[in-house]
Amino acid sequence: MTFKLPATDRRLWALAWPLMLTNLTVPLLGLVDTAVLGHLESPEFLGAVAVGANLFSILYWTFGFMRMGTTGLAAQAWGKRDSFSQVALLLRSVLLATGIGLLLILFHQPLIQTGLTLMNPSENVTELAAEYAAIRIWSAPAVLCQYTLVGWLIGTQFPRGPMIMLIAANGVNIVLDILFVTVLGWNSRGVAIATVIAEYGAATIGFLIVLSRMPEGQTLTRALFGKLEDYLKILRVNRYIMVRTIALLLVLAFFTAQGARQGDTILAANAVLITFLLLISNALDGFANAAEALIGEAIGKGSRHRFRVVFRSALRWSLWGALLLTIVFVAGGHWLIALLTGIEEVRATAWRYLPWLWLLPFAAVWGFLLDGVFIGATRTRDMQNTMLFSALAVFAPVWWLTTGWGNHGLWFALISLMVARALSMGWLCWSHTRNDRWFQSQ
């Protein structure tokens, strides 16, 4: 007797595993840069790239809404089998991404200067980081176009596309890092140039993949320009995700700043533990991304039964994933921390706060999954409102009330934020289902 997964579970996994692999290999670009520069004589080059890369991570994460918003709209057009809407969304999103990328290049000097002032590295590192950032900024149009291409490919259920793009970017980046830094001696400047070339290479491959999958027989001019309302719809969906993302970034920045106030050891220990939160996010987001595509398709088809089946499947597998991660952290948490840091004081401090890591998977999984459901349904305003409620009405007062607990209070506030998101989004999910609002026009 052979075990066979239900059809919906098979479709969910077919979408989820390439996206999980893609998410988990995202840090490779930074690891390669670190490995190459870490063998140079001066640590200033590595410090400059660390500061510059962190600056761009924050900048580009702010514009991550371009991926999420495109996925939901593309999935619904895919469900309706509306070829024109699929093409129009792609072209208009790429046009918006290119425009925003060019604006970032135009205003890069004040952006970079503000970021470096806030980070406040040493004078030598600041000079090198500014040079790195002035080169990296030229990849902005390529990065933002990649977001829209990835969103469209997920929404139209071709998850191997983003995986191919990332593998190509990593491959090009590794080769050029070795050439520019090790062979030509361009140091941090060479890393920046390699990254820019890799980003444009990935975007080019993404365009080629999209062209091979684009529905034929559409008038590209009409699809590209359309009416002002067509662009406003894309911007409305994305605006709410942007506010939600900025709120999340501010919470994480506040978390880091409060940890820093308690000393370098606490700051370093929290950084180690937050690395595992990113691992949880990258792993479980595979199911959330798959849910975005399948939920959007169900809404596009107007199938309430399909919506329920997909939701249950995504929830079931997300919870299994959270359980597996919890077991890994409980059984191997001490070893994983030791793997990430050899500094005894930081290890001991991170071990002291390890129980919070055990709670993270089940505290976070609900928010990750429901993000996927709400993105697929393009209910992005709900995402914004629940994040603002969780940050302002829960995280902030809980942190203030538990300041006497030290770093334990900080972690309790972060867990409380995740629980508040889960409860508020869960209540809205129940309310929308009960009142049949998922399928009503917004």
C-alpha positions in Angstrom: 0.0 0.0 0.0 1.5 3.3 -1.1 0.9 6.6 0.7 -0.3 9.4 -1.6 -0.9 13.0 -0.6 -4.2 14.7 -1.4 -4.2 16.7 -4.7 -4.2 20.0 -2.9 -1.3 19.0 -0.7 0.7 17.9 -3.7 0.0 21.3 -5.5 1.0 23.2 -2.3 4.3 21.3 -2.0 5.0 21.7 -5.8 4.9 25.4 -5.2 6.4 25.5 -1.8 9.6 23.5 -2.1 11.3 25.7 -4.8 10.3 28.8 -2.9 11.7 27.4 0.4 15.0 26.6 -1.4 15.0 30.1 -2.9 14.3 31.7 0.4 17.0 29.6 2.3 19.7 30.4 -0.3 19.1 34.2 -0.2 21.8 34.7 2.5 24.4 33.1 0.2 25.1 36.4 -1.6 26.2 37.9 1.7 28.1 34.9 2.8 30.2 34.8 -0.4 31.0 38.5 0.0 32.0 37.9 3.6 34.2 34.9 2.8 36.1 36.7 0.1 36.7 40.0 2.0 37.3 38.1 5.3 40.6 36.9 4.0 42.0 40.3 3.2 44.5 42.0 5.5 42.3 44.9 6.6 38.9 44.4 8.3 37.8 47.8 7.1 36.7 46.4 3.7 34.6 43.7 5.3 33.1 46.3 7.7 32.3 48.6 4.8 30.4 45.9 2.9 28.6 44.8 6.1 27.4 48.4 6.7 26.6 49.0 3.0 24.8 45.7 2.6 22.8 46.3 5.7 21.7 49.7 4.4 20.5 48.2 1.1 18.8 45.3 2.9 16.7 47.9 4.8 16.1 50.0 1.6 15.0 47.0 -0.6 13.0 45.3 2.2 11.0 48.5 2.4 10.0 48.0 -1.3 9.3 44.3 -0.8 5.7 45.2 -1.3 6.3 45.1 -5.0 6.7 41.4 -4.9 3.8 40.7 -2.5 1.2 43.0 -4.2 2.1 41.6 -7.7 1.6 38.0 -6.4 -1.9 38.5 -5.2 -3.1 40.4 -8.3 -1.4 37.9 -10.6 -2.8 34.9 -8.8 -6.4 36.3 -9.1 -5.9 37.0 -12.8 -4.5 33.5 -13.2 -7.6 32.0 -11.4 -9.9 34.0 -13.8 -7.8 32.8 -16.8 -7.7 36.5 -17.7 -4.7 36.7 -20.1 -4.9 40.4 -20.7 -4.9 41.2 -16.9 -1.9 39.0 -16.4 0.1 40.8 -19.2 -1.1 44.2 -18.1 -0.2 43.7 -14.5 3.3 42.5 -15.4 4.0 45.4 -17.7 2.6 48.1 -15.5 4.4 46.6 -12.4 7.7 46.6 -14.2 7.2 50.2 -15.4 6.5 51.3 -11.8 9.5 49.3 -10.5 11.8 50.9 -13.1 10.5 54.3 -12.2 11.0 53.9 -8.5 14.4 52.4 -9.1 15.5 55.4 -11.2 14.2 57.8 -8.5 16.3 55.9 -5.9 19.4 56.5 -8.2 18.5 60.2 -8.6 18.2 60.7 -4.8 20.9 58.3 -3.7 23.2 60.8 -2.1 20.9 62.0 0.7 19.6 58.4 1.2 23.1 57.0 1.6 24.3 59.9 3.7 21.3 59.6 6.1 21.8 55.8 6.4 25.5 56.1 7.2 24.9 58.9 9.7 22.4 56.7 11.5 24.7 53.7 11.5 27.7 55.8 12.5 30.7 53.5 11.6 34.3 54.6 11.9 35.6 57.3 9.5 37.6 54.9 7.3 34.7 52.4 7.1 32.2 55.3 6.3 34.3 56.4 3.3 34.5 52.8 1.9 30.9 52.1 2.7 29.9 55.3 0.9 31.9 54.2 -2.2 30.3 50.7 -2.0 26.7 52.2 -1.7 27.3 54.7 -4.6 28.0 51.7 -6.8 25.3 49.3 -5.4 22.5 51.9 -5.9 22.8 51.4 -9.7 21.2 48.0 -9.3 18.0 49.5 -7.9 15.9 49.2 -11.1 17.1 45.6 -11.6 16.3 44.6 -8.0 12.8 46.2 -8.0 12.1 44.6 -11.4 13.1 41.3 -10.0 10.5 41.8 -7.2 7.7 42.2 -9.7 8.9 39.3 -11.9 9.2 37.0 -8.9 5.7 38.1 -7.7 4.2 37.5 -11.1 5.9 34.1 -11.5 4.7 33.0 -8.1 1.2 34.2 -8.8 1.1 32.4 -12.1 2.4 29.3 -10.3 5.9 28.9 -11.8 8.0 28.8 -8.6 11.1 27.4 -10.4 11.5 30.8 -12.1 12.6 32.6 -8.9 14.8 29.7 -8.0 16.6 29.8 -11.4 17.0 33.6 -11.1 18.6 33.3 -7.6 20.9 30.4 -8.6 22.1 32.5 -11.6 22.7 35.6 -9.4 24.7 33.5 -6.9 26.8 31.9 -9.6 27.6 35.2 -11.3 28.3 36.8 -7.9 30.7 34.1 -6.8 32.8 34.1 -10.0 33.0 37.9 -10.1 33.8 38.3 -6.4 36.8 36.0 -6.9 37.8 37.8 -10.1 37.4 41.4 -8.9 38.6 41.0 -5.3 41.1 38.1 -5.2 42.6 38.5 -8.7 42.2 42.2 -9.5 42.4 43.5 -5.9 39.4 45.9 -6.1 38.4 45.1 -2.5 34.9 46.4 -1.4 34.5 48.3 -4.6 34.8 45.0 -6.5 32.2 43.3 -4.4 29.7 46.2 -5.2 30.4 45.9 -8.9 30.0 42.1 -8.8 26.6 42.5 -7.0 25.3 45.0 -9.5 26.2 42.8 -12.5 24.7 39.8 -10.7 21.4 41.6 -10.1 21.1 42.7 -13.7 21.9 39.2 -14.8 19.2 37.8 -12.6 16.7 40.4 -13.9 17.6 39.6 -17.5 17.0 35.8 -16.9 13.8 36.7 -15.1 12.6 38.7 -18.2 13.5 35.8 -20.5 11.5 33.3 -18.3 8.5 35.6 -18.1 8.6 36.2 -21.9 8.5 32.4 -22.4 5.3 32.2 -20.2 3.5 35.4 -21.3 0.1 34.8 -22.8 0.1 35.5 -26.6 -2.3 37.6 -28.6 -2.3 40.7 -26.3 -2.0 44.3 -27.4 1.1 45.3 -25.4 0.5 49.1 -25.9 -3.0 48.9 -24.4 -1.7 46.5 -21.6 1.2 48.9 -20.7 -0.6 52.2 -20.6 -4.3 51.5 -19.8 -6.2 53.9 -17.5 -4.9 55.8 -14.5 -7.2 53.7 -12.3 -5.3 50.6 -13.4 -2.1 52.0 -11.9 -3.8 53.4 -8.9 -5.2 49.9 -8.1 -1.6 48.5 -8.1 -0.4 51.4 -5.9 -3.3 51.0 -3.4 -2.6 47.3 -2.9 1.1 48.0 -2.5 0.7 51.1 -0.3 -0.8 49.2 2.6 2.0 46.5 2.4 4.6 49.2 2.4 3.2 50.8 5.6 3.0 47.3 7.2 6.6 46.6 6.2 7.9 49.9 7.5 6.1 49.3 10.9 7.8 45.8 11.1 11.2 47.3 10.3 10.8 49.9 13.0 9.9 47.3 15.5 13.0 45.2 14.6 15.2 48.3 14.6 13.8 49.3 18.1 14.5 45.7 19.3 18.1 46.0 18.1 18.5 49.5 19.6 17.2 48.4 23.0 19.4 45.4 23.0 22.4 47.6 22.3 21.5 49.8 25.3 22.0 46.7 27.5 25.6 46.2 26.3 27.6 44.7 23.4 27.2 41.2 24.7 23.3 41.4 24.8 23.4 43.0 21.4 25.5 40.2 19.9 23.5 37.4 21.6 20.2 38.9 20.3 21.8 39.1 16.8 22.5 35.4 17.0 19.0 34.5 18.1 17.4 36.8 15.5 19.3 34.9 12.8 17.2 31.9 13.7 14.0 34.0 13.4 15.1 34.8 9.8 15.7 31.1 9.3 12.1 30.4 10.5 10.8 33.1 8.3 12.6 31.8 5.2 11.5 28.2 5.8 7.9 28.8 6.7 7.4 31.5 4.0 7.5 28.7 1.4 4.1 27.6 2.5 2.9 31.2 2.8 4.1 32.0 -0.7 2.4 28.9 -2.1 -0.8 29.9 -0.2 -0.6 33.4 -1.9 -0.8 31.8 -5.3 -3.4 29.1 -4.5 -5.7 31.4 -2.5 -5.5 34.1 -5.2 -6.4 31.5 -7.8 -9.4 30.3 -5.7 -10.7 33.8 -5.4 -10.1 34.5 -9.1 -12.2 31.4 -9.8 -14.8 32.4 -7.3 -14.5 28.9 -5.6 -15.2 29.1 -1.9 -14.6 25.3 -1.6 -11.2 25.6 -3.1 -10.4 28.5 -0.8 -11.2 26.4 2.3 -9.3 23.3 1.1 -6.2 25.4 0.3 -6.3 27.2 3.6 -6.5 24.0 5.6 -3.7 22.4 3.6 -1.4 25.4 4.1 -2.3 25.7 7.8 -1.6 22.0 8.4 1.8 21.9 6.7 2.8 25.3 8.2 2.1 23.9 11.7 4.1 20.7 10.9 7.0 22.9 9.8 6.7 24.9 13.0 6.8 21.7 15.1 9.8 20.5 13.3 11.7 23.7 13.8 10.7 23.7 17.5 12.1 20.2 17.9 15.4 21.3 16.2 15.8 24.3 18.4 15.0 22.4 21.6 17.2 19.5 20.8 20.1 21.4 19.1 19.7 25.0 20.2 23.0 25.0 22.2 24.9 23.4 19.4 23.5 25.9 16.8 24.4 28.9 18.9 27.9 27.5 19.4 28.1 27.0 15.6 27.4 30.7 15.0 29.7 32.3 17.6 32.9 31.2 19.2 32.9 34.0 21.8 32.2 32.3 25.1 30.5 35.3 26.7 28.1 35.7 23.8 27.4 31.9 23.7 26.5 31.9 27.4 24.2 34.9 27.1 22.5 33.5 24.0 21.9 30.2 25.9 20.3 32.1 28.7 17.6 33.5 26.3 17.3 30.2 24.3 13.8 29.4 25.7 12.4 32.4 23.7 13.8 30.8 20.6 11.8 27.6 21.4 8.6 29.7 21.4 9.3 31.6 18.1 8.2 29.0 15.5 4.6 28.6 16.9 4.4 32.3 17.8 5.4 33.4 14.3 3.9 30.7 12.0 0.3 32.1 12.2 1.3 35.5 11.0 3.4 34.2 8.2 0.6 31.9 6.9 -2.1 34.6 7.3 0.1 37.1 5.5 0.0 34.6 2.5 -3.8 34.3 2.7 -4.3 38.1 2.9 -1.8 38.8 0.1 -3.5 36.2 -2.2 -6.9 37.8 -1.4 -5.3 41.3 -1.9 -6.6 42.3 1.6 -3.5 44.3 2.2 -5.3 47.0 4.2 -6.0 44.4 6.8 -2.3 43.5 6.9 -1.4 47.1 7.5 -4.0 47.7 10.3 -3.2 44.5 12.2 0.5 45.3 12.1 -0.1 48.8 13.4 -2.4 47.5 16.1 0.1 44.9 17.1 3.1 47.3 17.2 1.4 50.3 18.8 -1.2 48.7 21.1 0.7 45.6 22.1 4.4 45.6 21.5 5.1 49.2 22.7 3.1 49.0 26.0 4.3 45.4 26.8 7.9 46.5 26.3 7.3 49.6 28.5 5.6 47.5 31.3 8.4 44.9 31.3 11.5 47.1 31.1 12.4 45.9 34.6 12.8 42.4 33.1 15.8 43.5 31.0 16.3 41.5 27.8 13.7 39.0 28.8 11.1 41.8 28.7 12.3 42.8 25.2 11.8 39.2 23.9 8.5 38.9 25.7 7.4 42.1 23.8 8.5 40.6 20.5 6.6 37.3 21.1 3.6 39.4 22.2 3.7 41.2 18.8 3.6 37.9 17.0 0.7 36.6 19.1 -1.2 39.9 18.6 -0.7 39.6 14.8 -1.9 36.0 14.9 -5.0 36.8 17.0 -6.0 40.0 15.1 -5.5 38.5 11.6 -7.1 35.2 12.7 -10.2 37.1 13.9 -10.4 39.0 10.6 -10.0 35.7 8.7 -12.9 34.2 10.7 -15.0 37.3 10.2 -14.3 37.5 6.4 -15.2 33.8 6.0 -18.3 34.0 8.1 -19.6 37.1 6.2 -18.4 35.9 2.8 -16.2 39.0 2.4 -13.2 37.2 0.7 -15.0 37.1 -2.6 -16.5 40.6 -2.4 -14.9 43.5 -4.3 -13.0 45.9 -2.1 
